[in-house]
Amino acid sequence: MPGLPRQIEDYAATLPEGAPLCPSALLHLGTRAAVDQALSRLARRGRLMRICQGVYMRPIKTRFGECSPAIERVIPSLSKLWGEVIVPCGGGSANVLGLTNQVPVRLVFLTSGPDRNLWIDGQPVVLRHAPRWQLVAPNRLAGNIVRALAWLGPQEVNDGLDRLAPRISAEDLAELASVRAVLPAWLAEPISRLVAHA
């Protein structure tokens, strides 16, 4: 029978890209102490990547060598693992929506969970706890609009909303209208005006 590190590697190979590997999911292979030690050894040898305390992922083999799983796959899998909402930060949303040319220097995501620092693809990724209203409509245009406008702030919210208005579909506008109750007044009021004039 292969040793514990090899069993863990074989198990990791069956997981999809970006799937987290946690010690508690490997206890059928050995004791907690043995699993922890095997995971640490595999990470030191580059066979697994340590994303944060207690969470590992397998590197992806490409024609250029091994690399980290895509961040677009990692974040949803961590969201599911921890049972938290994790969404792009306001600056990232504003960049994607064309409200700013600034590209965030660090990858920052907002989360319903605690602050965490991750290490993905050789760079730090920050998960920052955010209030509920900044986490509305995850993975939807309406949610990205809310986060982008929150990043712009009260002074620029009207200009930002005017620039986005032509691209907002009736469905997205209805979703924006539905989340107004949890938004701060400085953000809910201009969205209400947009809804009223649609």
Disulfide bonds with the S-S distance in Angstrom:
none
